[in-house]
Amino acid sequence: MSDTIENTAETNVAGDELRSFVERVERLETEKKTISDDIKDVYGEAGGRGYDVKVLRKIVALRKQDADERAEMDAILEVYLNALGEA
């Protein structure tokens, strides 16, 4: 009988902890959606002011990169373009 009570208690504790994790993830997913919508709005506003949104997205991506990583990517890009006769 004590095993049944112990197993039930462990299940309740595990269930409460699991519920907590799920609810935290759900809350973060909601926040992520809100932030994503905000970013979309900023790009839309920039586009409405005449800025090229594709270029802005590229600038944001480039600014995330480490300077050495970016220089290496640029060098490889130049080599590939030269190989294709595009440079």
N, CA, C and O atoms as a Maestro MAE file, in Angstrom:
{
 s_m_m2io_version
 :::
 2.0.0
}

f_m_ct {
 s_m_title
 :::
 protein
 m_atom[348] {
  # First column is atom index #
  i_m_mmod_type
  r_m_x_coord
  r_m_y_coord
  r_m_z_coord
  i_m_residue_number
  s_m_chain_name
  s_m_pdb_residue_name
  s_m_pdb_atom_name
  i_m_atomic_number
  :::
  1 25 0.825 -1.179 0.000 1 A "MET " " N  " 7
  2 3 0.000 0.000 0.000 1 A "MET " " CA " 6
  3 2 0.876 1.253 0.000 1 A "MET " " C  " 6
  4 15 0.568 2.222 -0.694 1 A "MET " " O  " 8
  5 25 1.943 1.242 0.758 2 A "SER " " N  " 7
  6 3 2.805 2.407 0.823 2 A "SER " " CA " 6
  7 2 3.481 2.664 -0.520 2 A "SER " " C  " 6
  8 15 3.766 3.811 -0.865 2 A "SER " " O  " 8
  9 25 3.741 1.590 -1.284 3 A "ASP " " N  " 7
  10 3 4.311 1.771 -2.626 3 A "ASP " " CA " 6
  11 2 3.353 2.538 -3.532 3 A "ASP " " C  " 6
  12 15 3.787 3.386 -4.312 3 A "ASP " " O  " 8
  13 25 2.067 2.252 -3.438 4 A "THR " " N  " 7
  14 3 1.056 2.938 -4.245 4 A "THR " " CA " 6
  15 2 1.001 4.411 -3.889 4 A "THR " " C  " 6
  16 15 0.928 5.258 -4.780 4 A "THR " " O  " 8
  17 25 1.033 4.728 -2.618 5 A "ILE " " N  " 7
  18 3 0.999 6.132 -2.176 5 A "ILE " " CA " 6
  19 2 2.270 6.842 -2.643 5 A "ILE " " C  " 6
  20 15 2.222 7.978 -3.115 5 A "ILE " " O  " 8
  21 25 3.405 6.157 -2.505 6 A "GLU " " N  " 7
  22 3 4.678 6.751 -2.914 6 A "GLU " " CA " 6
  23 2 4.697 7.000 -4.420 6 A "GLU " " C  " 6
  24 15 5.124 8.068 -4.858 6 A "GLU " " O  " 8
  25 25 4.247 6.045 -5.209 7 A "ASN " " N  " 7
  26 3 4.210 6.205 -6.669 7 A "ASN " " CA " 6
  27 2 3.270 7.335 -7.071 7 A "ASN " " C  " 6
  28 15 3.581 8.101 -7.984 7 A "ASN " " O  " 8
  29 25 2.138 7.449 -6.409 8 A "THR " " N  " 7
  30 3 1.187 8.521 -6.701 8 A "THR " " CA " 6
  31 2 1.804 9.867 -6.381 8 A "THR " " C  " 6
  32 15 1.660 10.815 -7.153 8 A "THR " " O  " 8
  33 25 2.485 9.963 -5.260 9 A "ALA " " N  " 7
  34 3 3.141 11.218 -4.874 9 A "ALA " " CA " 6
  35 2 4.218 11.587 -5.884 9 A "ALA " " C  " 6
  36 15 4.320 12.749 -6.276 9 A "ALA " " O  " 8
  37 25 5.029 10.614 -6.315 10 A "GLU " " N  " 7
  38 3 6.069 10.880 -7.307 10 A "GLU " " CA " 6
  39 2 5.456 11.316 -8.634 10 A "GLU " " C  " 6
  40 15 5.982 12.212 -9.295 10 A "GLU " " O  " 8
  41 25 4.365 10.699 -9.020 11 A "THR " " N  " 7
  42 3 3.682 11.056 -10.254 11 A "THR " " CA " 6
  43 2 3.154 12.478 -10.182 11 A "THR " " C  " 6
  44 15 3.273 13.236 -11.145 11 A "THR " " O  " 8
  45 25 2.564 12.847 -9.034 12 A "ASN " " N  " 7
  46 3 2.049 14.206 -8.865 12 A "ASN " " CA " 6
  47 2 3.168 15.230 -8.923 12 A "ASN " " C  " 6
  48 15 3.025 16.270 -9.566 12 A "ASN " " O  " 8
  49 25 4.276 14.946 -8.261 13 A "VAL " " N  " 7
  50 3 5.408 15.870 -8.279 13 A "VAL " " CA " 6
  51 2 5.948 15.981 -9.688 13 A "VAL " " C  " 6
  52 15 6.179 17.088 -10.174 13 A "VAL " " O  " 8
  53 25 6.151 14.861 -10.349 14 A "ALA " " N  " 7
  54 3 6.661 14.880 -11.722 14 A "ALA " " CA " 6
  55 2 5.665 15.583 -12.640 14 A "ALA " " C  " 6
  56 15 6.062 16.332 -13.532 14 A "ALA " " O  " 8
  57 25 4.389 15.347 -12.425 15 A "GLY " " N  " 7
  58 3 3.363 16.005 -13.233 15 A "GLY " " CA " 6
  59 2 3.361 17.503 -13.034 15 A "GLY " " C  " 6
  60 15 3.222 18.257 -13.997 15 A "GLY " " O  " 8
  61 25 3.516 17.951 -11.784 16 A "ASP " " N  " 7
  62 3 3.562 19.392 -11.497 16 A "ASP " " CA " 6
  63 2 4.786 20.026 -12.145 16 A "ASP " " C  " 6
  64 15 4.702 21.107 -12.729 16 A "ASP " " O  " 8
  65 25 5.918 19.348 -12.037 17 A "GLU " " N  " 7
  66 3 7.150 19.869 -12.634 17 A "GLU " " CA " 6
  67 2 7.028 19.913 -14.158 17 A "GLU " " C  " 6
  68 15 7.406 20.899 -14.791 17 A "GLU " " O  " 8
  69 25 6.505 18.848 -14.730 18 A "LEU " " N  " 7
  70 3 6.311 18.794 -16.177 18 A "LEU " " CA " 6
  71 2 5.377 19.898 -16.642 18 A "LEU " " C  " 6
  72 15 5.656 20.562 -17.639 18 A "LEU " " O  " 8
  73 25 4.277 20.102 -15.937 19 A "ARG " " N  " 7
  74 3 3.321 21.154 -16.269 19 A "ARG " " CA " 6
  75 2 4.015 22.521 -16.233 19 A "ARG " " C  " 6
  76 15 3.767 23.370 -17.088 19 A "ARG " " O  " 8
  77 25 4.868 22.721 -15.257 20 A "SER " " N  " 7
  78 3 5.602 23.976 -15.126 20 A "SER " " CA " 6
  79 2 6.489 24.210 -16.346 20 A "SER " " C  " 6
  80 15 6.526 25.313 -16.891 20 A "SER " " O  " 8
  81 25 7.202 23.171 -16.768 21 A "PHE " " N  " 7
  82 3 8.044 23.304 -17.960 21 A "PHE " " CA " 6
  83 2 7.216 23.630 -19.197 21 A "PHE " " C  " 6
  84 15 7.558 24.524 -19.971 21 A "PHE " " O  " 8
  85 25 6.122 22.893 -19.372 22 A "VAL " " N  " 7
  86 3 5.254 23.113 -20.538 22 A "VAL " " CA " 6
  87 2 4.699 24.527 -20.539 22 A "VAL " " C  " 6
  88 15 4.686 25.187 -21.578 22 A "VAL " " O  " 8
  89 25 4.245 24.995 -19.394 23 A "GLU " " N  " 7
  90 3 3.683 26.344 -19.320 23 A "GLU " " CA " 6
  91 2 4.731 27.412 -19.576 23 A "GLU " " C  " 6
  92 15 4.435 28.434 -20.196 23 A "GLU " " O  " 8
  93 25 5.960 27.188 -19.104 24 A "ARG " " N  " 7
  94 3 7.040 28.145 -19.382 24 A "ARG " " CA " 6
  95 2 7.341 28.210 -20.873 24 A "ARG " " C  " 6
  96 15 7.511 29.293 -21.433 24 A "ARG " " O  " 8
  97 25 7.406 27.039 -21.517 25 A "VAL " " N  " 7
  98 3 7.658 27.005 -22.960 25 A "VAL " " CA " 6
  99 2 6.529 27.702 -23.706 25 A "VAL " " C  " 6
  100 15 6.779 28.469 -24.635 25 A "VAL " " O  " 8
  101 25 5.297 27.441 -23.308 26 A "GLU " " N  " 7
  102 3 4.151 28.085 -23.956 26 A "GLU " " CA " 6
  103 2 4.227 29.607 -23.819 26 A "GLU " " C  " 6
  104 15 3.954 30.333 -24.775 26 A "GLU " " O  " 8
  105 25 4.593 30.082 -22.642 27 A "ARG " " N  " 7
  106 3 4.725 31.522 -22.416 27 A "ARG " " CA " 6
  107 2 5.825 32.111 -23.309 27 A "ARG " " C  " 6
  108 15 5.649 33.171 -23.909 27 A "ARG " " O  " 8
  109 25 6.947 31.413 -23.385 28 A "LEU " " N  " 7
  110 3 8.055 31.882 -24.221 28 A "LEU " " CA " 6
  111 2 7.688 31.858 -25.703 28 A "LEU " " C  " 6
  112 15 8.072 32.754 -26.455 28 A "LEU " " O  " 8
  113 25 6.951 30.843 -26.119 29 A "GLU " " N  " 7
  114 3 6.491 30.783 -27.514 29 A "GLU " " CA " 6
  115 2 5.603 31.978 -27.840 29 A "GLU " " C  " 6
  116 15 5.698 32.544 -28.929 29 A "GLU " " O  " 8
  117 25 4.747 32.360 -26.908 30 A "THR " " N  " 7
  118 3 3.891 33.531 -27.099 30 A "THR " " CA " 6
  119 2 4.740 34.797 -27.212 30 A "THR " " C  " 6
  120 15 4.502 35.639 -28.078 30 A "THR " " O  " 8
  121 25 5.733 34.922 -26.325 31 A "GLU " " N  " 7
  122 3 6.628 36.081 -26.379 31 A "GLU " " CA " 6
  123 2 7.402 36.108 -27.688 31 A "GLU " " C  " 6
  124 15 7.593 37.170 -28.281 31 A "GLU " " O  " 8
  125 25 7.849 34.931 -28.140 32 A "LYS " " N  " 7
  126 3 8.599 34.834 -29.391 32 A "LYS " " CA " 6
  127 2 7.737 35.298 -30.563 32 A "LYS " " C  " 6
  128 15 8.213 36.009 -31.448 32 A "LYS " " O  " 8
  129 25 6.473 34.895 -30.563 33 A "LYS " " N  " 7
  130 3 5.550 35.310 -31.629 33 A "LYS " " CA " 6
  131 2 5.367 36.824 -31.607 33 A "LYS " " C  " 6
  132 15 5.364 37.465 -32.658 33 A "LYS " " O  " 8
  133 25 5.216 37.396 -30.412 34 A "THR " " N  " 7
  134 3 5.050 38.842 -30.278 34 A "THR " " CA " 6
  135 2 6.290 39.571 -30.797 34 A "THR " " C  " 6
  136 15 6.178 40.550 -31.535 34 A "THR " " O  " 8
  137 25 7.455 39.094 -30.413 35 A "ILE " " N  " 7
  138 3 8.706 39.720 -30.869 35 A "ILE " " CA " 6
  139 2 8.850 39.578 -32.379 35 A "ILE " " C  " 6
  140 15 9.258 40.524 -33.052 35 A "ILE " " O  " 8
  141 25 8.523 38.419 -32.911 36 A "SER " " N  " 7
  142 3 8.590 38.198 -34.359 36 A "SER " " CA " 6
  143 2 7.667 39.170 -35.094 36 A "SER " " C  " 6
  144 15 8.039 39.733 -36.124 36 A "SER " " O  " 8
  145 25 6.477 39.360 -34.560 37 A "ASP " " N  " 7
  146 3 5.541 40.318 -35.162 37 A "ASP " " CA " 6
  147 2 6.086 41.745 -35.088 37 A "ASP " " C  " 6
  148 15 5.923 42.524 -36.027 37 A "ASP " " O  " 8
  149 25 6.738 42.086 -33.964 38 A "ASP " " N  " 7
  150 3 7.329 43.416 -33.811 38 A "ASP " " CA " 6
  151 2 8.441 43.646 -34.831 38 A "ASP " " C  " 6
  152 15 8.536 44.721 -35.422 38 A "ASP " " O  " 8
  153 25 9.281 42.628 -35.033 39 A "ILE " " N  " 7
  154 3 10.363 42.736 -36.010 39 A "ILE " " CA " 6
  155 2 9.780 42.921 -37.405 39 A "ILE " " C  " 6
  156 15 10.261 43.747 -38.181 39 A "ILE " " O  " 8
  157 25 8.754 42.160 -37.718 40 A "LYS " " N  " 7
  158 3 8.080 42.280 -39.015 40 A "LYS " " CA " 6
  159 2 7.542 43.701 -39.201 40 A "LYS " " C  " 6
  160 15 7.647 44.271 -40.287 40 A "LYS " " O  " 8
  161 25 6.972 44.263 -38.152 41 A "ASP " " N  " 7
  162 3 6.448 45.629 -38.213 41 A "ASP " " CA " 6
  163 2 7.558 46.644 -38.477 41 A "ASP " " C  " 6
  164 15 7.370 47.586 -39.248 41 A "ASP " " O  " 8
  165 25 8.727 46.453 -37.833 42 A "VAL " " N  " 7
  166 3 9.846 47.375 -38.038 42 A "VAL " " CA " 6
  167 2 10.325 47.305 -39.484 42 A "VAL " " C  " 6
  168 15 10.566 48.338 -40.108 42 A "VAL " " O  " 8
  169 25 10.464 46.099 -40.016 43 A "TYR " " N  " 7
  170 3 10.859 45.966 -41.421 43 A "TYR " " CA " 6
  171 2 9.808 46.599 -42.341 43 A "TYR " " C  " 6
  172 15 10.151 47.246 -43.331 43 A "TYR " " O  " 8
  173 25 8.550 46.412 -42.012 44 A "GLY " " N  " 7
  174 3 7.480 47.022 -42.796 44 A "GLY " " CA " 6
  175 2 7.557 48.539 -42.763 44 A "GLY " " C  " 6
  176 15 7.375 49.202 -43.784 44 A "GLY " " O  " 8
  177 25 7.828 49.079 -41.590 45 A "GLU " " N  " 7
  178 3 7.970 50.530 -41.450 45 A "GLU " " CA " 6
  179 2 9.161 51.033 -42.262 45 A "GLU " " C  " 6
  180 15 9.070 52.060 -42.935 45 A "GLU " " O  " 8
  181 25 10.269 50.312 -42.196 46 A "ALA " " N  " 7
  182 3 11.463 50.707 -42.960 46 A "ALA " " CA " 6
  183 2 11.168 50.645 -44.459 46 A "ALA " " C  " 6
  184 15 11.564 51.535 -45.212 46 A "ALA " " O  " 8
  185 25 10.472 49.592 -44.887 47 A "GLY " " N  " 7
  186 3 10.090 49.474 -46.294 47 A "GLY " " CA " 6
  187 2 9.186 50.615 -46.722 47 A "GLY " " C  " 6
  188 15 9.316 51.144 -47.826 47 A "GLY " " O  " 8
  189 25 8.273 50.991 -45.843 48 A "GLY " " N  " 7
  190 3 7.374 52.102 -46.129 48 A "GLY " " CA " 6
  191 2 8.101 53.431 -46.253 48 A "GLY " " C  " 6
  192 15 7.612 54.358 -46.899 48 A "GLY " " O  " 8
  193 25 9.271 53.519 -45.630 49 A "ARG " " N  " 7
  194 3 10.075 54.740 -45.705 49 A "ARG " " CA " 6
  195 2 11.063 54.693 -46.862 49 A "ARG " " C  " 6
  196 15 11.884 55.596 -47.023 49 A "ARG " " O  " 8
  197 25 10.979 53.621 -47.677 50 A "GLY " " N  " 7
  198 3 11.797 53.544 -48.885 50 A "GLY " " CA " 6
  199 2 13.061 52.714 -48.776 50 A "GLY " " C  " 6
  200 15 13.824 52.629 -49.737 50 A "GLY " " O  " 8
  201 25 13.297 52.105 -47.632 51 A "TYR " " N  " 7
  202 3 14.489 51.262 -47.494 51 A "TYR " " CA " 6
  203 2 14.223 49.884 -48.079 51 A "TYR " " C  " 6
  204 15 13.101 49.381 -48.020 51 A "TYR " " O  " 8
  205 25 15.262 49.276 -48.643 52 A "ASP " " N  " 7
  206 3 15.168 47.933 -49.208 52 A "ASP " " CA " 6
  207 2 15.242 46.925 -48.060 52 A "ASP " " C  " 6
  208 15 16.286 46.769 -47.426 52 A "ASP " " O  " 8
  209 25 14.144 46.255 -47.805 53 A "VAL " " N  " 7
  210 3 14.044 45.351 -46.661 53 A "VAL " " CA " 6
  211 2 14.988 44.156 -46.811 53 A "VAL " " C  " 6
  212 15 15.556 43.700 -45.818 53 A "VAL " " O  " 8
  213 25 15.167 43.645 -48.021 54 A "LYS " " N  " 7
  214 3 16.088 42.526 -48.225 54 A "LYS " " CA " 6
  215 2 17.503 42.919 -47.819 54 A "LYS " " C  " 6
  216 15 18.221 42.133 -47.199 54 A "LYS " " O  " 8
  217 25 17.896 44.130 -48.169 55 A "VAL " " N  " 7
  218 3 19.231 44.609 -47.818 55 A "VAL " " CA " 6
  219 2 19.334 44.805 -46.304 55 A "VAL " " C  " 6
  220 15 20.358 44.475 -45.706 55 A "VAL " " O  " 8
  221 25 18.293 45.333 -45.690 56 A "LEU " " N  " 7
  222 3 18.302 45.503 -44.235 56 A "LEU " " CA " 6
  223 2 18.455 44.159 -43.529 56 A "LEU " " C  " 6
  224 15 19.206 44.044 -42.561 56 A "LEU " " O  " 8
  225 25 17.746 43.148 -44.011 57 A "ARG " " N  " 7
  226 3 17.856 41.812 -43.413 57 A "ARG " " CA " 6
  227 2 19.278 41.278 -43.553 57 A "ARG " " C  " 6
  228 15 19.808 40.652 -42.635 57 A "ARG " " O  " 8
  229 25 19.888 41.530 -44.708 58 A "LYS " " N  " 7
  230 3 21.265 41.087 -44.947 58 A "LYS " " CA " 6
  231 2 22.222 41.809 -44.000 58 A "LYS " " C  " 6
  232 15 23.133 41.191 -43.447 58 A "LYS " " O  " 8
  233 25 22.020 43.111 -43.812 59 A "ILE " " N  " 7
  234 3 22.869 43.878 -42.900 59 A "ILE " " CA " 6
  235 2 22.752 43.325 -41.477 59 A "ILE " " C  " 6
  236 15 23.761 43.160 -40.792 59 A "ILE " " O  " 8
  237 25 21.540 43.041 -41.038 60 A "VAL " " N  " 7
  238 3 21.337 42.490 -39.698 60 A "VAL " " CA " 6
  239 2 22.076 41.158 -39.567 60 A "VAL " " C  " 6
  240 15 22.727 40.906 -38.552 60 A "VAL " " O  " 8
  241 25 21.978 40.309 -40.587 61 A "ALA " " N  " 7
  242 3 22.659 39.013 -40.558 61 A "ALA " " CA " 6
  243 2 24.178 39.196 -40.526 61 A "ALA " " C  " 6
  244 15 24.872 38.504 -39.782 61 A "ALA " " O  " 8
  245 25 24.688 40.121 -41.328 62 A "LEU " " N  " 7
  246 3 26.135 40.355 -41.359 62 A "LEU " " CA " 6
  247 2 26.649 40.891 -40.026 62 A "LEU " " C  " 6
  248 15 27.732 40.518 -39.577 62 A "LEU " " O  " 8
  249 25 25.871 41.763 -39.399 63 A "ARG " " N  " 7
  250 3 26.292 42.347 -38.115 63 A "ARG " " CA " 6
  251 2 26.325 41.321 -36.992 63 A "ARG " " C  " 6
  252 15 26.999 41.529 -35.983 63 A "ARG " " O  " 8
  253 25 25.606 40.221 -37.157 64 A "LYS " " N  " 7
  254 3 25.622 39.150 -36.165 64 A "LYS " " CA " 6
  255 2 26.926 38.352 -36.233 64 A "LYS " " C  " 6
  256 15 27.331 37.728 -35.252 64 A "LYS " " O  " 8
  257 25 27.577 38.378 -37.392 65 A "GLN " " N  " 7
  258 3 28.763 37.564 -37.596 65 A "GLN " " CA " 6
  259 2 30.001 38.191 -36.960 65 A "GLN " " C  " 6
  260 15 30.113 39.411 -36.842 65 A "GLN " " O  " 8
  261 25 30.905 37.342 -36.563 66 A "ASP " " N  " 7
  262 3 32.216 37.738 -36.101 66 A "ASP " " CA " 6
  263 2 32.979 38.309 -37.309 66 A "ASP " " C  " 6
  264 15 32.794 37.842 -38.432 66 A "ASP " " O  " 8
  265 25 33.828 39.310 -37.083 67 A "ALA " " N  " 7
  266 3 34.556 39.963 -38.178 67 A "ALA " " CA " 6
  267 2 35.403 38.969 -38.973 67 A "ALA " " C  " 6
  268 15 35.443 39.040 -40.201 67 A "ALA " " O  " 8
  269 25 36.076 38.048 -38.292 68 A "ASP " " N  " 7
  270 3 36.907 37.051 -38.993 68 A "ASP " " CA " 6
  271 2 36.046 36.097 -39.809 68 A "ASP " " C  " 6
  272 15 36.394 35.749 -40.937 68 A "ASP " " O  " 8
  273 25 34.941 35.680 -39.246 69 A "GLU " " N  " 7
  274 3 34.013 34.789 -39.949 69 A "GLU " " CA " 6
  275 2 33.480 35.480 -41.207 69 A "GLU " " C  " 6
  276 15 33.383 34.875 -42.274 69 A "GLU " " O  " 8
  277 25 33.145 36.738 -41.055 70 A "ARG " " N  " 7
  278 3 32.619 37.514 -42.176 70 A "ARG " " CA " 6
  279 2 33.673 37.686 -43.277 70 A "ARG " " C  " 6
  280 15 33.362 37.553 -44.460 70 A "ARG " " O  " 8
  281 25 34.917 37.983 -42.887 71 A "ALA " " N  " 7
  282 3 35.998 38.142 -43.862 71 A "ALA " " CA " 6
  283 2 36.247 36.834 -44.606 71 A "ALA " " C  " 6
  284 15 36.472 36.835 -45.817 71 A "ALA " " O  " 8
  285 25 36.207 35.717 -43.879 72 A "GLU " " N  " 7
  286 3 36.402 34.408 -44.508 72 A "GLU " " CA " 6
  287 2 35.278 34.126 -45.507 72 A "GLU " " C  " 6
  288 15 35.538 33.658 -46.615 72 A "GLU " " O  " 8
  289 25 34.044 34.407 -45.123 73 A "MET " " N  " 7
  290 3 32.909 34.184 -46.013 73 A "MET " " CA " 6
  291 2 33.032 35.059 -47.263 73 A "MET " " C  " 6
  292 15 32.778 34.597 -48.375 73 A "MET " " O  " 8
  293 25 33.423 36.320 -47.075 74 A "ASP " " N  " 7
  294 3 33.590 37.226 -48.219 74 A "ASP " " CA " 6
  295 2 34.668 36.716 -49.174 74 A "ASP " " C  " 6
  296 15 34.503 36.782 -50.392 74 A "ASP " " O  " 8
  297 25 35.771 36.206 -48.621 75 A "ALA " " N  " 7
  298 3 36.859 35.685 -49.452 75 A "ALA " " CA " 6
  299 2 36.402 34.461 -50.243 75 A "ALA " " C  " 6
  300 15 36.691 34.338 -51.434 75 A "ALA " " O  " 8
  301 25 35.698 33.573 -49.585 76 A "ILE " " N  " 7
  302 3 35.197 32.365 -50.265 76 A "ILE " " CA " 6
  303 2 34.186 32.754 -51.336 76 A "ILE " " C  " 6
  304 15 34.201 32.197 -52.434 76 A "ILE " " O  " 8
  305 25 33.316 33.699 -51.030 77 A "LEU " " N  " 7
  306 3 32.334 34.180 -52.000 77 A "LEU " " CA " 6
  307 2 33.034 34.725 -53.236 77 A "LEU " " C  " 6
  308 15 32.628 34.434 -54.361 77 A "LEU " " O  " 8
  309 25 34.089 35.518 -53.030 78 A "GLU " " N  " 7
  310 3 34.832 36.078 -54.157 78 A "GLU " " CA " 6
  311 2 35.473 34.981 -54.993 78 A "GLU " " C  " 6
  312 15 35.446 35.049 -56.222 78 A "GLU " " O  " 8
  313 25 36.045 33.979 -54.356 79 A "VAL " " N  " 7
  314 3 36.656 32.855 -55.081 79 A "VAL " " CA " 6
  315 2 35.587 32.145 -55.917 79 A "VAL " " C  " 6
  316 15 35.823 31.850 -57.089 79 A "VAL " " O  " 8
  317 25 34.441 31.874 -55.345 80 A "TYR " " N  " 7
  318 3 33.376 31.174 -56.048 80 A "TYR " " CA " 6
  319 2 32.865 32.009 -57.222 80 A "TYR " " C  " 6
  320 15 32.660 31.487 -58.317 80 A "TYR " " O  " 8
  321 25 32.665 33.280 -56.994 81 A "LEU " " N  " 7
  322 3 32.190 34.146 -58.082 81 A "LEU " " CA " 6
  323 2 33.197 34.217 -59.220 81 A "LEU " " C  " 6
  324 15 32.822 34.200 -60.392 81 A "LEU " " O  " 8
  325 25 34.483 34.298 -58.870 82 A "ASN " " N  " 7
  326 3 35.533 34.290 -59.902 82 A "ASN " " CA " 6
  327 2 35.515 32.987 -60.687 82 A "ASN " " C  " 6
  328 15 35.666 32.990 -61.909 82 A "ASN " " O  " 8
  329 25 35.329 31.871 -59.982 83 A "ALA " " N  " 7
  330 3 35.287 30.566 -60.644 83 A "ALA " " CA " 6
  331 2 34.119 30.469 -61.602 83 A "ALA " " C  " 6
  332 15 34.188 29.761 -62.607 83 A "ALA " " O  " 8
  333 25 33.045 31.181 -61.295 84 A "LEU " " N  " 7
  334 3 31.858 31.182 -62.162 84 A "LEU " " CA " 6
  335 2 31.936 32.257 -63.231 84 A "LEU " " C  " 6
  336 15 31.060 32.345 -64.091 84 A "LEU " " O  " 8
  337 25 32.983 33.077 -63.181 85 A "GLY " " N  " 7
  338 3 33.118 34.172 -64.126 85 A "GLY " " CA " 6
  339 2 32.144 35.297 -63.847 85 A "GLY " " C  " 6
  340 15 31.783 36.041 -64.759 85 A "GLY " " O  " 8
  341 25 31.716 35.435 -62.613 86 A "GLU " " N  " 7
  342 3 30.714 36.417 -62.233 86 A "GLU " " CA " 6
  343 2 31.321 37.664 -61.598 86 A "GLU " " C  " 6
  344 15 30.616 38.649 -61.377 86 A "GLU " " O  " 8
  345 25 32.617 37.636 -61.305 87 A "ALA " " N  " 7
  346 3 33.228 38.780 -60.614 87 A "ALA " " CA " 6
  347 2 33.979 39.675 -61.562 87 A "ALA " " C  " 6
  348 15 34.550 40.681 -61.140 87 A "ALA " " O  " 8
  :::
 }
 m_bond[347] {
  # First column is bond index #
  i_m_from
  i_m_to
  i_m_order
  :::
  1 1 2 1
  2 2 3 1
  3 3 4 2
  4 3 5 1
  5 5 6 1
  6 6 7 1
  7 7 8 2
  8 7 9 1
  9 9 10 1
  10 10 11 1
  11 11 12 2
  12 11 13 1
  13 13 14 1
  14 14 15 1
  15 15 16 2
  16 15 17 1
  17 17 18 1
  18 18 19 1
  19 19 20 2
  20 19 21 1
  21 21 22 1
  22 22 23 1
  23 23 24 2
  24 23 25 1
  25 25 26 1
  26 26 27 1
  27 27 28 2
  28 27 29 1
  29 29 30 1
  30 30 31 1
  31 31 32 2
  32 31 33 1
  33 33 34 1
  34 34 35 1
  35 35 36 2
  36 35 37 1
  37 37 38 1
  38 38 39 1
  39 39 40 2
  40 39 41 1
  41 41 42 1
  42 42 43 1
  43 43 44 2
  44 43 45 1
  45 45 46 1
  46 46 47 1
  47 47 48 2
  48 47 49 1
  49 49 50 1
  50 50 51 1
  51 51 52 2
  52 51 53 1
  53 53 54 1
  54 54 55 1
  55 55 56 2
  56 55 57 1
  57 57 58 1
  58 58 59 1
  59 59 60 2
  60 59 61 1
  61 61 62 1
  62 62 63 1
  63 63 64 2
  64 63 65 1
  65 65 66 1
  66 66 67 1
  67 67 68 2
  68 67 69 1
  69 69 70 1
  70 70 71 1
  71 71 72 2
  72 71 73 1
  73 73 74 1
  74 74 75 1
  75 75 76 2
  76 75 77 1
  77 77 78 1
  78 78 79 1
  79 79 80 2
  80 79 81 1
  81 81 82 1
  82 82 83 1
  83 83 84 2
  84 83 85 1
  85 85 86 1
  86 86 87 1
  87 87 88 2
  88 87 89 1
  89 89 90 1
  90 90 91 1
  91 91 92 2
  92 91 93 1
  93 93 94 1
  94 94 95 1
  95 95 96 2
  96 95 97 1
  97 97 98 1
  98 98 99 1
  99 99 100 2
  100 99 101 1
  101 101 102 1
  102 102 103 1
  103 103 104 2
  104 103 105 1
  105 105 106 1
  106 106 107 1
  107 107 108 2
  108 107 109 1
  109 109 110 1
  110 110 111 1
  111 111 112 2
  112 111 113 1
  113 113 114 1
  114 114 115 1
  115 115 116 2
  116 115 117 1
  117 117 118 1
  118 118 119 1
  119 119 120 2
  120 119 121 1
  121 121 122 1
  122 122 123 1
  123 123 124 2
  124 123 125 1
  125 125 126 1
  126 126 127 1
  127 127 128 2
  128 127 129 1
  129 129 130 1
  130 130 131 1
  131 131 132 2
  132 131 133 1
  133 133 134 1
  134 134 135 1
  135 135 136 2
  136 135 137 1
  137 137 138 1
  138 138 139 1
  139 139 140 2
  140 139 141 1
  141 141 142 1
  142 142 143 1
  143 143 144 2
  144 143 145 1
  145 145 146 1
  146 146 147 1
  147 147 148 2
  148 147 149 1
  149 149 150 1
  150 150 151 1
  151 151 152 2
  152 151 153 1
  153 153 154 1
  154 154 155 1
  155 155 156 2
  156 155 157 1
  157 157 158 1
  158 158 159 1
  159 159 160 2
  160 159 161 1
  161 161 162 1
  162 162 163 1
  163 163 164 2
  164 163 165 1
  165 165 166 1
  166 166 167 1
  167 167 168 2
  168 167 169 1
  169 169 170 1
  170 170 171 1
  171 171 172 2
  172 171 173 1
  173 173 174 1
  174 174 175 1
  175 175 176 2
  176 175 177 1
  177 177 178 1
  178 178 179 1
  179 179 180 2
  180 179 181 1
  181 181 182 1
  182 182 183 1
  183 183 184 2
  184 183 185 1
  185 185 186 1
  186 186 187 1
  187 187 188 2
  188 187 189 1
  189 189 190 1
  190 190 191 1
  191 191 192 2
  192 191 193 1
  193 193 194 1
  194 194 195 1
  195 195 196 2
  196 195 197 1
  197 197 198 1
  198 198 199 1
  199 199 200 2
  200 199 201 1
  201 201 202 1
  202 202 203 1
  203 203 204 2
  204 203 205 1
  205 205 206 1
  206 206 207 1
  207 207 208 2
  208 207 209 1
  209 209 210 1
  210 210 211 1
  211 211 212 2
  212 211 213 1
  213 213 214 1
  214 214 215 1
  215 215 216 2
  216 215 217 1
  217 217 218 1
  218 218 219 1
  219 219 220 2
  220 219 221 1
  221 221 222 1
  222 222 223 1
  223 223 224 2
  224 223 225 1
  225 225 226 1
  226 226 227 1
  227 227 228 2
  228 227 229 1
  229 229 230 1
  230 230 231 1
  231 231 232 2
  232 231 233 1
  233 233 234 1
  234 234 235 1
  235 235 236 2
  236 235 237 1
  237 237 238 1
  238 238 239 1
  239 239 240 2
  240 239 241 1
  241 241 242 1
  242 242 243 1
  243 243 244 2
  244 243 245 1
  245 245 246 1
  246 246 247 1
  247 247 248 2
  248 247 249 1
  249 249 250 1
  250 250 251 1
  251 251 252 2
  252 251 253 1
  253 253 254 1
  254 254 255 1
  255 255 256 2
  256 255 257 1
  257 257 258 1
  258 258 259 1
  259 259 260 2
  260 259 261 1
  261 261 262 1
  262 262 263 1
  263 263 264 2
  264 263 265 1
  265 265 266 1
  266 266 267 1
  267 267 268 2
  268 267 269 1
  269 269 270 1
  270 270 271 1
  271 271 272 2
  272 271 273 1
  273 273 274 1
  274 274 275 1
  275 275 276 2
  276 275 277 1
  277 277 278 1
  278 278 279 1
  279 279 280 2
  280 279 281 1
  281 281 282 1
  282 282 283 1
  283 283 284 2
  284 283 285 1
  285 285 286 1
  286 286 287 1
  287 287 288 2
  288 287 289 1
  289 289 290 1
  290 290 291 1
  291 291 292 2
  292 291 293 1
  293 293 294 1
  294 294 295 1
  295 295 296 2
  296 295 297 1
  297 297 298 1
  298 298 299 1
  299 299 300 2
  300 299 301 1
  301 301 302 1
  302 302 303 1
  303 303 304 2
  304 303 305 1
  305 305 306 1
  306 306 307 1
  307 307 308 2
  308 307 309 1
  309 309 310 1
  310 310 311 1
  311 311 312 2
  312 311 313 1
  313 313 314 1
  314 314 315 1
  315 315 316 2
  316 315 317 1
  317 317 318 1
  318 318 319 1
  319 319 320 2
  320 319 321 1
  321 321 322 1
  322 322 323 1
  323 323 324 2
  324 323 325 1
  325 325 326 1
  326 326 327 1
  327 327 328 2
  328 327 329 1
  329 329 330 1
  330 330 331 1
  331 331 332 2
  332 331 333 1
  333 333 334 1
  334 334 335 1
  335 335 336 2
  336 335 337 1
  337 337 338 1
  338 338 339 1
  339 339 340 2
  340 339 341 1
  341 341 342 1
  342 342 343 1
  343 343 344 2
  344 343 345 1
  345 345 346 1
  346 346 347 1
  347 347 348 2
  :::
 }
}
